[in-house]
Amino acid sequence: MRNIGPKSSAWLRQVGLHTREDLAAAGPVDAYMRVRRAGFRPSMNLLYALEGALLDCHWQEVPEQRRQQLVAEAQAAIAELPDPRRPAAGPVTTTHSDRDDEGDDAASGPDDDGRD
């Protein structure tokens, strides 16, 4: 496809976009976001290149208004991604209660003698 070089082509294949039809079904912003979510670091030029590939024009010929729209959509989608600097989750720990389970009422707390 036009505008899609070897590196971009490899990224697209790795995110399941193998044909022009796959790209058209996803759209340029979703395709760009798939590449980002896969851990690659594409520039906005990839976004323009994807749009140009779908329009069959050079990426620099994508109208400025359309570029701005694509960037706005991509930035909105990027804002919804989790912060990559923040760990996904901390370590999981298991805690055990030291209370005696003999005859304890499940609703009673450790300091509750069971009387109302």
C-alpha distances in whole Angstrom, upper triangle without the diagonal:
4,6,6,8,11,13,11,9,13,14,12,13,16,16,16,12,11,9,7,11,12,10,12,15,15,15,13,17,18,14,16,19,18,17,20,22,21,23,20,21,18,18,18,15,13,14,13,10,9,11,10,6,9,11,8,10,11,12,15,16,16,19,22,23,20,19,23,23,20,22,25,23,22,25,27,25,26,29,30,29,32,33,31,35,37,38,37,40,43,45,47,51,53,57,60,63,66,68,70,69,72,73,71,70,66,67,69,68,69,72,73,76,75,78,77
4,6,8,11,13,11,11,14,15,14,16,19,19,18,15,14,12,10,14,15,12,14,17,17,15,14,17,18,16,16,20,20,18,21,24,23,24,21,21,17,17,16,13,12,13,11,8,9,10,7,5,9,9,7,7,7,9,12,12,13,17,19,21,18,17,21,21,18,20,24,23,21,24,27,25,26,29,30,29,32,33,32,35,37,38,38,41,44,47,48,52,55,58,61,64,68,70,72,71,74,75,73,72,68,68,70,69,71,73,74,77,77,79,78
4,6,10,11,9,10,13,14,13,15,18,18,18,15,15,14,12,16,16,13,15,18,17,15,13,16,17,14,14,18,18,16,18,21,21,21,18,17,14,14,13,10,9,10,9,5,7,9,7,6,10,11,9,8,6,7,10,11,12,15,17,19,17,15,19,19,16,18,21,21,19,22,24,23,23,27,28,27,30,30,29,32,34,36,35,39,42,44,46,50,53,56,59,62,66,68,70,69,73,74,71,70,66,67,69,67,69,71,72,75,75,77,77
4,7,8,6,6,10,10,9,12,14,15,15,12,12,11,11,14,14,11,14,17,16,15,12,15,16,13,12,16,16,13,16,19,18,19,15,16,12,13,13,11,8,11,10,7,7,10,9,7,11,13,11,11,10,10,13,15,15,18,20,22,19,17,20,21,17,18,22,21,19,22,24,22,22,26,27,25,28,29,27,30,32,33,33,36,39,41,43,47,50,53,57,60,63,65,67,66,70,71,69,68,64,64,66,65,66,69,70,73,73,75,75
4,6,5,6,9,10,10,12,14,16,16,14,13,14,14,17,17,15,17,20,19,18,15,18,19,15,14,18,17,14,17,20,18,18,15,15,13,14,15,12,10,13,13,9,11,14,13,11,14,16,14,14,12,12,15,17,17,21,22,25,22,20,23,24,20,21,24,23,21,24,26,24,24,27,28,26,29,29,27,30,33,33,33,37,39,41,43,47,50,53,57,60,63,65,68,67,70,72,69,69,65,65,67,66,67,69,71,74,73,76,76
4,6,5,6,9,10,10,12,14,15,14,13,14,15,18,17,16,19,21,20,20,17,20,20,16,16,18,17,14,17,19,17,17,14,15,13,15,17,14,12,15,16,13,13,17,16,14,17,19,18,18,16,16,19,21,21,25,26,28,25,23,26,26,23,23,27,25,23,25,28,25,24,28,29,27,29,29,27,29,32,32,32,35,38,40,42,45,48,52,55,58,61,64,66,65,69,70,68,67,64,64,66,65,66,68,70,73,72,75,75
4,5,5,6,9,10,11,13,15,13,13,15,16,19,18,16,19,21,19,19,16,18,18,14,13,16,15,11,14,16,14,14,11,11,10,12,15,13,10,14,15,12,13,17,17,15,18,20,19,19,17,16,19,21,21,24,25,27,24,22,24,25,21,21,24,23,20,22,25,23,21,25,26,23,25,25,23,26,28,29,28,32,35,36,39,42,45,48,52,55,58,61,63,62,66,67,65,64,61,61,63,61,62,65,66,70,69,72,72
4,5,5,6,9,10,11,13,11,11,13,13,16,14,12,16,17,15,15,13,14,14,11,10,13,12,9,12,14,13,13,10,11,8,11,12,11,7,10,12,9,9,13,13,12,14,17,16,17,15,13,16,19,18,21,22,24,21,18,21,21,18,18,21,20,17,20,22,20,19,23,23,21,24,24,22,25,28,28,28,31,34,36,38,42,45,48,51,55,58,60,62,62,65,66,64,63,59,60,62,60,61,64,65,69,68,71,70
4,5,5,6,9,10,11,9,8,10,11,14,12,11,15,16,15,15,14,16,15,11,12,15,13,11,14,16,14,15,13,14,12,14,15,14,10,13,14,11,10,14,14,12,14,17,16,17,16,15,19,20,20,23,24,26,23,21,24,23,20,21,24,22,19,22,24,22,21,25,25,23,26,27,25,28,30,30,29,33,36,37,39,43,46,49,52,55,59,61,63,62,66,67,65,64,60,61,63,61,62,65,66,70,69,72,71
4,5,5,6,9,10,10,9,12,14,16,14,13,17,18,17,17,16,17,16,13,13,15,13,10,13,15,12,13,11,13,12,15,17,16,13,15,17,14,14,17,18,15,17,21,20,21,20,18,22,24,23,26,27,29,25,23,26,26,22,22,25,24,21,23,25,22,21,25,25,23,25,25,23,26,28,28,27,31,33,35,37,40,43,46,50,53,56,58,61,60,63,64,62,62,58,59,61,59,60,63,64,67,67,70,70
4,5,5,6,9,9,10,13,14,16,13,12,16,17,14,15,13,14,13,10,10,11,9,6,9,11,9,10,8,10,9,13,14,14,11,13,15,13,12,16,17,15,17,20,20,21,20,18,21,23,22,25,25,26,23,21,23,23,19,19,22,20,17,20,22,19,18,21,21,19,21,22,20,23,25,25,24,27,30,32,34,38,40,44,47,50,53,56,58,57,61,62,60,59,55,56,58,56,57,60,61,64,64,67,67
4,5,5,6,5,7,9,11,12,10,9,12,13,11,12,11,13,11,7,9,11,8,7,11,12,10,12,10,13,11,14,15,14,11,12,14,12,10,14,15,13,14,17,17,19,18,17,20,22,20,23,24,25,22,20,22,22,18,19,21,19,16,20,21,18,18,22,21,19,22,23,21,25,27,27,25,29,32,34,35,39,42,45,48,51,55,57,59,58,61,62,60,59,55,56,58,57,58,61,62,65,64,67,67
4,5,5,5,5,9,11,13,10,10,14,14,13,15,14,16,14,11,12,14,11,10,13,14,11,14,13,15,14,17,19,18,14,16,18,15,13,17,18,15,16,20,20,21,21,20,23,25,24,27,28,29,25,24,26,25,22,23,25,23,20,23,24,21,21,25,24,22,24,25,23,27,28,28,26,30,33,34,35,39,42,45,48,51,55,57,59,57,61,62,60,59,55,56,58,57,58,61,62,65,64,67,67
4,6,7,9,12,15,16,13,13,17,16,14,16,16,16,14,11,12,13,9,8,11,11,8,11,10,14,14,17,19,19,15,17,19,17,15,19,20,18,19,23,23,24,24,22,25,27,25,29,29,30,27,25,27,26,22,23,25,22,20,22,23,20,20,23,22,19,21,23,20,24,25,24,23,26,29,30,32,36,38,41,45,48,51,53,55,54,57,59,57,56,52,53,55,54,55,58,59,62,61,64,64
4,6,9,12,14,14,11,11,14,14,11,13,13,13,11,8,10,10,6,6,10,9,7,10,10,13,13,16,17,18,14,15,18,17,14,17,19,17,18,21,22,23,23,21,25,26,24,27,27,28,24,23,25,23,20,20,22,19,17,20,20,17,17,20,19,17,19,21,19,23,24,23,22,25,28,30,31,35,37,40,43,46,50,52,54,53,56,57,55,54,50,51,53,52,53,56,57,60,59,62,62
4,6,9,12,12,8,9,13,12,10,13,14,15,12,9,12,12,9,10,13,13,11,14,14,17,16,19,20,20,16,17,19,18,15,18,20,17,17,21,21,23,24,22,26,27,25,28,29,29,25,24,26,25,21,22,24,21,19,22,23,19,20,23,22,20,22,24,23,26,27,27,25,28,31,32,33,37,39,42,45,48,52,54,56,54,57,58,56,55,52,52,55,54,55,58,59,62,61,64,63
4,6,8,9,5,6,10,9,8,11,11,13,11,8,11,12,9,10,14,14,13,16,15,17,15,18,18,18,14,14,17,15,12,14,16,13,13,17,17,20,20,19,23,23,21,25,26,26,22,22,24,22,19,21,23,20,18,21,22,19,20,23,22,21,23,25,24,28,29,29,27,30,34,35,36,40,42,46,49,52,55,57,59,57,61,62,60,58,55,55,58,57,58,61,62,65,64,66,66
4,7,8,6,8,11,11,11,13,14,16,14,11,14,16,13,13,17,17,15,18,17,19,18,20,20,19,16,17,18,16,13,16,17,13,14,17,17,19,20,20,23,24,23,26,28,28,24,24,26,25,22,23,26,23,21,25,26,22,23,27,26,24,27,29,27,31,32,32,30,33,37,38,39,43,45,48,51,54,58,60,62,60,63,64,62,61,58,58,61,60,61,64,65,68,67,70,69
4,5,5,6,9,10,11,12,13,16,15,12,15,17,15,15,19,20,18,21,20,21,19,21,21,20,16,16,17,15,12,14,15,11,11,15,14,17,18,18,22,22,21,24,26,27,23,23,26,24,21,23,26,23,22,25,26,23,24,28,27,26,29,31,30,33,35,35,33,36,40,41,42,46,48,51,54,57,61,62,64,63,66,67,65,64,60,61,63,62,64,67,67,70,69,72,71
4,5,5,6,9,10,10,11,14,14,11,14,17,15,16,19,20,20,22,21,22,19,20,19,18,15,15,15,13,10,11,12,8,7,11,11,14,16,16,19,19,18,21,23,24,20,20,23,21,19,21,23,21,20,24,25,22,24,27,27,26,29,31,30,34,35,36,34,38,41,43,44,48,50,53,56,59,63,64,66,65,68,69,67,65,61,62,64,63,65,68,68,72,70,73,72
4,5,5,6,9,10,12,15,14,12,15,17,16,17,20,21,20,23,22,24,21,23,22,21,17,17,17,16,12,13,14,11,9,13,13,16,19,18,22,21,20,22,25,25,21,21,24,22,19,22,24,21,21,24,25,22,24,27,26,26,29,32,31,35,36,36,34,37,41,43,43,47,49,52,55,58,62,63,65,63,66,67,65,63,60,60,63,62,64,67,67,70,69,71,70
4,5,5,6,8,11,13,11,9,13,14,12,14,17,17,17,20,19,21,19,21,20,20,16,15,17,15,12,13,15,12,11,14,15,18,20,19,23,22,20,23,25,25,21,21,24,21,18,21,23,19,19,22,23,20,21,25,24,23,26,28,28,31,32,32,30,34,37,39,40,43,45,49,52,54,58,59,61,60,63,64,61,60,56,57,59,59,60,63,64,67,65,68,67
4,5,5,6,7,10,9,7,10,12,11,12,15,16,16,19,17,19,16,18,16,16,13,12,13,12,8,10,12,9,8,12,13,15,16,15,19,19,17,20,21,21,17,17,20,18,15,17,19,17,16,19,20,18,19,22,22,21,25,27,26,30,31,32,30,33,37,39,40,44,46,49,52,55,58,60,62,61,64,65,62,61,57,57,60,59,61,63,64,67,66,68,68
4,5,5,8,11,10,9,12,14,14,15,18,19,19,22,21,22,19,20,18,18,15,13,14,13,9,9,11,9,7,10,12,15,17,16,19,18,16,18,21,20,16,17,19,17,15,18,19,16,16,20,20,18,20,24,23,23,26,29,29,32,33,34,32,36,39,41,42,46,48,51,54,57,60,62,64,62,66,66,64,62,58,58,61,60,62,65,65,68,67,69,68
4,6,9,11,9,9,13,14,13,15,18,18,19,22,21,22,20,21,20,20,17,15,17,16,12,12,15,13,10,14,16,18,20,19,22,22,19,21,23,22,18,19,21,18,16,19,20,17,17,20,20,18,20,23,22,22,25,28,28,32,32,33,30,34,37,39,40,44,46,49,51,54,58,59,61,59,63,63,61,59,55,55,58,57,59,62,62,65,64,66,65
4,7,8,6,6,9,10,9,12,14,14,15,18,18,19,17,18,17,17,14,12,15,14,11,11,14,13,11,14,16,18,20,18,21,21,18,20,22,21,17,17,19,16,14,16,17,14,13,17,17,14,16,19,18,18,21,24,24,28,29,29,27,30,34,36,37,41,43,46,49,51,55,56,58,57,60,61,58,57,53,53,56,55,57,59,60,63,62,64,63
4,6,6,6,9,10,11,13,14,15,17,19,18,18,16,17,15,15,12,10,12,12,8,8,11,11,8,11,14,16,17,15,18,18,15,17,18,17,13,14,16,13,10,13,15,11,11,15,15,13,16,19,18,18,22,24,24,28,29,30,28,32,36,38,39,43,45,48,51,53,57,58,61,59,63,63,61,59,55,55,58,57,59,61,61,65,64,66,65
4,6,5,6,9,10,11,12,14,15,17,16,16,13,13,11,11,9,6,8,9,5,6,9,9,8,11,13,14,14,12,15,15,12,15,15,15,11,11,13,11,8,11,12,10,9,13,14,12,14,17,17,17,21,23,23,26,28,29,28,31,35,37,39,42,45,48,51,54,57,59,61,60,64,64,62,60,56,56,58,57,59,61,62,65,64,67,66
4,5,5,6,9,10,10,12,14,16,15,14,12,12,10,12,10,7,9,11,8,9,12,13,12,14,17,17,17,14,17,17,14,16,16,15,12,11,12,10,7,8,10,7,6,10,10,8,10,13,14,14,18,19,20,23,24,26,25,28,32,34,36,40,42,45,48,51,54,56,58,57,61,61,59,57,53,53,55,54,56,58,59,62,61,64,62
4,5,5,6,9,10,10,12,14,14,15,13,14,13,15,12,10,13,13,10,11,15,14,13,16,18,20,20,17,20,21,18,19,20,19,15,15,16,14,10,12,13,9,8,12,12,9,11,14,13,13,16,19,19,23,24,25,23,26,30,32,34,37,40,42,46,48,52,53,56,54,58,59,56,54,51,50,53,52,54,56,57,60,59,61,60
4,5,5,6,9,10,11,13,12,13,11,13,12,13,10,8,11,11,8,10,13,12,12,15,17,18,18,15,19,20,17,19,20,20,16,15,17,15,12,13,15,12,10,14,14,12,13,16,16,15,18,20,20,23,24,25,24,27,31,33,34,38,41,44,47,50,53,55,57,56,60,60,58,57,53,53,55,54,56,58,59,62,61,64,63
4,5,5,6,9,10,11,10,10,8,9,9,10,7,6,10,10,8,10,13,13,13,16,17,18,17,14,17,19,16,18,18,18,15,13,15,14,10,11,13,11,8,11,13,10,10,14,14,13,16,18,17,21,22,24,22,26,30,32,34,38,40,43,47,49,53,55,57,56,60,61,58,57,53,53,55,54,55,58,58,62,61,64,63
4,5,5,6,8,10,10,10,9,11,11,13,11,9,13,14,12,13,17,16,16,19,21,21,21,18,20,22,19,21,20,20,17,16,16,15,12,11,13,10,7,10,11,7,8,11,11,10,13,15,14,18,19,20,19,23,26,29,30,34,37,40,43,46,49,51,53,52,56,57,54,53,49,49,51,50,51,54,55,58,57,60,59
4,5,5,6,9,9,11,10,13,14,15,12,11,15,15,12,15,18,17,17,20,21,22,22,19,22,24,21,24,23,23,20,19,20,18,15,15,16,14,11,14,14,11,11,14,13,11,14,16,15,19,20,20,19,22,26,28,29,33,36,39,42,45,48,50,53,51,55,56,53,52,49,49,51,50,51,54,55,58,57,60,59
4,6,5,7,6,8,7,11,12,13,10,10,14,13,12,15,17,16,17,20,21,22,21,18,21,23,21,23,23,23,20,18,20,19,15,15,17,15,12,14,16,12,12,15,15,13,15,16,15,18,20,21,20,23,26,29,30,34,37,40,43,46,50,52,54,53,57,58,56,55,51,51,53,52,53,55,57,60,59,62,62
4,5,5,5,6,7,10,11,13,11,11,15,15,14,16,19,19,19,22,23,24,22,19,22,24,21,24,23,23,21,18,19,18,15,14,16,14,10,12,13,10,9,12,12,10,12,13,11,15,17,18,17,21,24,26,28,32,35,38,41,44,48,50,52,52,55,56,54,53,49,49,51,49,50,53,54,58,57,60,59
4,5,7,9,10,13,15,17,14,14,18,18,16,19,22,21,21,24,26,26,26,23,25,27,24,26,26,26,23,21,21,20,17,16,17,15,12,13,14,11,9,12,11,8,10,12,10,14,15,16,14,18,21,23,25,29,32,35,38,41,44,46,49,48,52,53,50,49,46,46,48,46,47,50,51,54,54,57,56
4,6,9,11,14,16,17,14,15,19,18,17,20,22,21,22,25,26,27,26,23,26,28,26,28,28,28,25,23,24,23,20,19,21,18,15,17,18,14,13,16,15,12,13,14,12,16,17,17,15,19,22,24,26,29,32,35,39,42,45,47,50,49,52,54,51,51,47,47,49,48,49,52,53,56,55,58,58
4,7,9,13,15,17,15,16,19,19,18,21,23,22,24,27,27,28,26,23,26,28,26,28,28,28,26,23,24,24,20,19,21,19,16,16,18,15,13,16,15,12,12,13,10,13,15,15,15,18,21,23,25,29,32,35,39,42,45,47,50,49,53,54,52,51,48,48,50,48,49,51,53,56,56,59,58
4,6,10,12,14,11,13,17,16,16,19,20,20,21,24,25,25,23,20,22,25,23,26,25,26,24,21,22,22,19,17,20,19,15,16,18,15,13,17,17,14,15,15,12,15,18,18,18,22,24,26,29,33,36,39,42,45,48,51,54,53,57,58,56,55,51,52,53,51,52,55,56,60,59,62,62
4,7,10,11,10,12,15,15,15,18,19,20,21,24,24,24,22,18,20,23,22,24,23,24,22,19,20,20,17,15,18,17,13,14,17,15,12,15,16,14,15,15,12,15,18,19,19,23,26,28,31,34,37,40,44,47,50,52,55,55,59,60,57,57,53,53,55,53,53,56,57,61,61,63,63
4,7,8,6,8,11,11,12,14,16,16,18,20,21,20,18,15,17,19,18,20,19,21,19,15,17,18,14,13,16,15,12,13,16,14,12,16,17,15,17,17,15,18,21,22,22,26,29,31,34,37,41,44,47,50,53,55,58,58,61,63,60,59,55,55,57,55,56,59,60,63,63,66,65
4,5,6,7,9,10,12,14,15,16,18,19,20,19,16,13,14,17,16,18,17,18,16,13,14,16,13,11,14,14,11,12,15,15,13,16,18,16,19,18,17,19,22,24,25,28,31,34,36,40,43,46,49,52,55,58,61,60,64,65,62,61,58,57,59,57,58,60,62,65,65,68,67
4,5,5,7,9,10,11,12,14,16,17,18,17,14,11,12,14,13,14,13,14,13,9,11,12,9,7,11,12,9,10,14,13,12,15,17,17,19,19,19,21,24,26,26,30,33,36,38,42,45,47,51,54,57,59,62,61,65,66,63,62,58,58,60,58,59,61,62,66,66,68,67
4,5,5,6,9,10,10,12,14,15,15,14,11,8,9,12,11,13,13,15,13,10,12,14,11,10,14,14,12,14,17,17,16,19,21,20,23,23,22,24,27,29,29,33,36,39,41,45,48,50,54,57,60,62,65,64,68,69,66,65,61,61,63,61,62,65,66,69,69,72,71
4,5,5,6,9,10,10,12,14,14,14,12,9,11,14,12,15,15,17,14,11,14,14,11,11,15,14,11,14,17,15,15,18,20,19,21,22,21,24,26,28,27,31,34,37,39,43,46,49,52,55,58,60,63,62,66,67,64,63,59,59,61,60,61,63,64,68,67,70,69
4,5,5,6,9,10,11,13,14,13,12,9,11,13,10,13,13,14,11,8,11,11,7,8,11,11,8,11,14,13,13,16,18,17,21,21,21,24,26,28,27,31,34,37,39,43,45,48,52,54,58,60,62,62,65,66,63,62,58,58,60,59,60,62,63,67,66,68,68
4,5,5,6,9,10,10,12,10,9,5,8,9,7,10,10,12,9,7,10,11,8,9,13,12,11,14,16,16,16,19,21,21,24,25,24,27,29,31,31,35,38,41,43,46,49,52,56,58,62,63,66,65,69,70,67,66,62,62,64,62,64,66,67,70,70,72,71
4,5,5,6,9,10,10,9,7,5,8,10,9,12,13,15,12,10,14,14,11,12,16,15,14,17,19,18,18,22,23,22,26,26,25,28,31,32,32,36,39,41,43,47,50,53,56,59,62,64,67,66,70,71,68,67,63,63,65,63,65,67,68,72,71,74,73
4,5,5,6,9,10,10,10,8,11,12,10,13,15,16,12,11,14,14,10,12,15,14,13,16,18,16,17,21,21,21,24,25,25,28,30,31,30,34,37,40,42,45,48,51,54,57,61,62,65,64,67,68,66,64,60,60,63,61,63,65,66,70,69,71,70
4,5,5,6,8,9,9,7,10,10,7,10,12,13,9,9,12,11,9,11,14,13,13,16,18,17,18,21,22,22,26,27,27,30,32,33,32,36,40,42,44,48,50,53,56,59,62,64,67,66,69,70,67,66,62,62,64,63,64,67,67,71,70,72,71
4,5,5,6,5,6,5,8,7,6,10,12,14,11,10,14,14,12,14,17,16,16,19,21,20,21,24,25,25,29,30,29,32,35,36,35,39,42,45,47,51,53,56,60,62,66,67,70,69,72,73,71,69,65,65,67,66,68,70,71,74,73,76,75
4,5,5,6,8,8,11,11,10,14,16,17,14,14,17,17,14,16,19,18,17,21,22,21,22,25,26,26,29,30,30,33,35,36,35,39,42,44,46,50,52,56,59,62,65,67,69,68,72,72,70,69,65,65,67,66,68,70,71,74,73,76,75
4,5,8,10,10,13,12,10,13,16,17,13,14,17,16,13,16,19,17,17,20,22,20,22,25,25,26,29,31,30,34,35,37,35,39,42,45,46,50,52,55,59,61,65,66,69,67,71,71,69,67,64,63,66,65,67,69,70,73,72,74,73
4,6,9,9,12,10,8,11,14,15,12,13,16,15,14,17,19,18,18,22,23,22,24,27,28,28,32,33,33,36,38,39,38,42,45,48,49,53,56,58,62,64,68,69,72,70,74,74,72,70,67,66,69,68,70,72,72,76,75,77,76
4,7,9,12,10,10,13,16,18,15,15,19,19,17,19,22,21,21,24,26,25,26,29,30,30,34,35,34,37,40,41,40,44,47,49,51,55,57,60,63,66,70,71,74,73,76,77,74,73,69,69,71,70,72,74,75,78,77,80,79
4,6,8,6,7,11,14,16,13,13,17,17,16,18,21,21,21,24,25,25,26,29,30,30,34,35,34,37,39,41,40,44,47,50,52,55,58,61,64,67,71,72,75,74,77,78,75,74,70,70,72,71,73,75,76,79,78,81,80
4,5,5,7,11,13,16,14,13,17,18,16,17,21,21,20,23,25,25,25,28,30,29,33,33,33,35,38,40,39,43,46,49,51,54,57,60,64,66,70,72,74,73,77,78,75,74,70,70,72,71,72,74,75,79,78,81,80
4,5,6,9,11,13,11,10,13,15,12,14,17,17,16,19,22,21,21,25,26,26,29,30,29,32,34,36,36,40,43,45,47,51,54,57,60,63,67,68,71,70,74,75,72,71,67,67,69,67,69,71,72,75,75,77,76
4,6,8,9,12,11,10,13,15,14,14,18,19,18,20,23,23,23,26,28,28,31,31,31,33,36,38,38,42,45,47,50,53,56,59,63,65,69,70,73,73,76,77,74,73,69,69,71,69,71,73,74,77,77,79,78
4,6,8,11,10,10,13,15,14,15,18,19,19,21,24,24,25,27,29,30,33,33,33,36,38,40,40,44,47,50,52,55,58,61,65,67,70,72,75,74,78,78,76,74,70,70,72,71,72,74,75,79,78,80,79
4,6,8,7,7,10,11,10,12,15,16,16,18,20,21,22,24,26,26,30,30,31,33,36,38,37,41,44,47,49,53,55,58,62,64,68,69,72,71,75,75,72,71,67,67,69,67,69,71,72,75,75,77,76
4,6,5,6,9,10,11,12,14,16,16,18,20,21,22,24,26,27,31,31,32,34,37,39,39,42,46,49,50,54,57,59,63,65,69,70,73,72,76,76,73,72,68,67,69,68,70,72,72,76,75,77,76
4,5,5,6,9,10,10,12,14,15,16,18,20,21,22,25,26,29,29,30,32,35,37,37,41,44,47,49,52,55,58,61,63,67,68,71,71,74,75,72,70,66,66,68,66,68,70,70,74,73,75,74
4,5,5,6,9,10,11,12,14,15,17,19,20,21,23,25,28,29,30,32,34,37,37,40,43,47,48,52,54,57,60,62,66,67,70,69,73,73,70,68,65,64,66,64,66,68,69,72,71,73,72
4,5,5,6,9,10,11,12,14,15,17,18,20,22,23,27,28,28,31,33,35,35,38,42,45,46,50,52,55,58,60,64,65,68,67,71,71,68,67,63,62,64,63,65,67,67,71,70,72,70
4,5,5,6,9,10,10,12,14,15,16,18,20,21,25,25,26,28,30,33,33,36,39,42,44,48,51,53,57,59,62,64,67,66,70,70,67,66,62,61,63,62,64,65,66,70,69,71,70
4,5,5,6,9,10,10,12,14,15,16,19,20,24,24,25,27,29,32,32,35,38,42,43,47,50,52,55,58,61,63,66,65,68,69,66,64,60,60,62,60,62,63,64,68,67,69,68
4,5,5,6,9,10,11,12,14,15,17,19,23,24,25,27,29,31,31,34,38,41,42,46,48,51,54,56,60,61,64,63,67,67,64,62,58,57,60,58,60,62,63,66,65,67,66
4,5,5,6,9,10,11,12,14,16,17,21,22,23,25,27,29,29,32,35,38,40,44,46,49,52,54,58,60,62,61,65,65,63,61,57,57,59,57,59,61,62,65,64,67,65
4,5,5,6,8,10,10,12,14,15,19,19,20,23,25,27,27,30,33,37,39,42,45,47,51,53,56,58,61,60,64,65,61,60,56,56,58,56,58,59,60,64,63,65,64
4,5,5,6,9,10,11,13,15,18,19,20,23,24,27,26,30,33,36,38,41,44,46,50,52,55,57,60,59,62,63,60,58,54,53,55,54,56,57,58,62,61,63,62
4,6,5,6,9,10,11,13,17,18,20,23,24,26,25,28,32,35,36,40,42,45,48,50,54,55,58,57,60,61,58,56,52,52,54,52,54,56,57,60,60,62,60
4,5,5,6,9,10,11,15,16,17,20,21,23,22,26,29,32,34,38,40,43,46,49,52,54,57,56,59,60,57,55,52,51,53,52,53,55,56,60,59,61,60
4,5,5,6,9,10,13,14,15,18,19,22,21,25,28,31,33,37,39,42,45,47,51,52,55,55,58,59,56,54,51,50,52,50,52,53,54,58,58,60,58
4,5,5,7,9,13,14,16,19,19,22,21,24,27,31,32,36,38,40,44,46,49,50,53,53,56,57,54,52,48,47,49,48,50,51,52,56,55,57,56
4,5,5,7,11,13,14,17,18,20,19,22,26,29,30,33,36,38,42,44,47,49,52,51,54,55,52,50,47,46,48,47,48,51,51,55,54,56,55
4,5,5,9,10,11,14,15,17,17,20,23,27,28,32,35,37,41,43,46,48,51,50,54,55,52,50,47,46,48,46,48,50,51,54,54,56,55
4,6,8,9,11,14,14,17,16,19,23,26,28,31,34,36,39,41,45,46,49,49,53,53,50,49,45,44,46,44,46,47,48,52,52,54,53
4,7,9,12,14,14,16,15,18,21,24,26,29,31,34,37,39,42,44,47,46,50,50,47,46,42,41,43,42,43,45,46,50,49,51,50
4,6,8,11,11,13,12,15,19,22,23,27,29,32,35,38,41,43,46,45,49,50,47,45,42,41,43,41,43,45,46,50,49,52,51
4,6,9,8,9,8,12,15,18,20,23,26,29,32,34,38,40,43,42,46,47,44,43,39,39,40,38,40,42,43,47,46,49,48
4,5,6,8,9,12,15,18,20,24,27,29,33,35,38,40,43,43,47,48,45,44,41,40,42,39,40,42,44,47,48,50,49
4,5,7,8,12,14,17,20,23,27,29,33,36,39,41,44,44,48,49,46,45,42,42,43,41,42,44,45,49,49,52,51
4,6,9,12,13,16,19,22,26,28,32,35,37,40,43,43,47,48,46,45,42,42,43,40,40,43,45,48,48,51,51
4,6,8,10,14,16,19,23,25,29,31,34,36,40,40,44,45,42,41,38,38,39,36,37,39,41,44,45,47,47
4,5,7,10,13,16,20,22,26,29,32,34,37,37,41,42,40,39,36,36,37,35,35,37,39,43,43,46,46
4,7,10,12,15,19,21,25,28,31,33,36,36,39,41,38,38,34,34,35,33,34,37,38,42,42,44,44
4,7,8,12,15,18,21,24,27,29,32,32,36,37,35,34,31,31,32,30,31,33,35,38,38,41,41
4,6,9,13,15,19,22,25,27,30,30,34,36,33,33,30,30,31,28,29,31,33,36,37,40,40
4,6,10,13,16,20,22,25,28,28,32,34,31,32,28,29,30,28,27,30,32,35,36,39,40
4,7,10,13,17,20,22,25,25,28,30,28,28,25,26,27,25,25,28,29,32,33,36,37
4,7,10,13,16,19,21,22,25,28,25,26,23,24,24,22,22,25,27,29,30,33,35
4,7,10,13,16,18,18,22,24,22,22,20,21,21,19,19,22,24,27,27,31,32
4,7,10,12,15,16,19,21,19,20,17,19,19,16,15,19,21,23,24,27,29
4,6,9,11,12,16,18,16,17,15,17,16,14,13,17,18,21,22,25,27
4,6,9,9,13,15,13,14,13,14,13,11,9,13,15,17,18,22,23
4,7,9,12,14,12,15,14,16,14,12,9,12,15,16,18,21,24
4,6,9,11,9,11,11,13,11,9,6,10,11,13,14,18,20
4,6,8,7,11,11,14,12,11,9,12,12,12,14,17,20
4,6,5,8,9,12,11,11,10,13,13,13,13,17,20
4,6,9,11,14,12,13,12,15,14,13,13,17,20
4,6,9,12,11,13,12,14,13,11,10,14,17
4,6,8,7,9,9,11,10,9,8,12,15
4,5,5,8,10,12,9,9,7,11,13
4,6,8,10,13,11,12,10,14,15
4,7,10,12,9,11,9,12,12
4,7,8,6,7,6,9,11
4,6,5,8,9,12,13
4,6,8,10,13,15
4,6,9,11,13
4,5,8,9
4,6,9
4,7
4
